[in-house]
Amino acid sequence: MHEKFAKQRPNRGREFFKLKPERAIKALKPYEIKDVTPGFREEFDSPLTDAERDARRTARREAEKLDPAVAEAKDLHLKIGV
């Protein structure tokens, strides 16, 4: 990017370019990363099973035993490890 758009940098000491977003998108397109994890989003967004919910509760209880700050956060009604 720095070499390709060197003339569009108003200040060489800063990481900014003065160009249309479409040009930047076109230049970056060949480096686009392909999503190789099909189904991950659906799995991630799905509701927790009872077993997963129980495991999360157990982990929180164990964390409270090991770290007093976790127990204090719970007392303040802060969400831990969401």
ABEGO torsion letter per residue (X at the ends): XAAAAAAABABAABBBBBBBAAAAAAAAAAABBBBABBGAAAAAABBBBAAAAAAAAAAAAAAAAABAAAAAAAAAGBBBGX
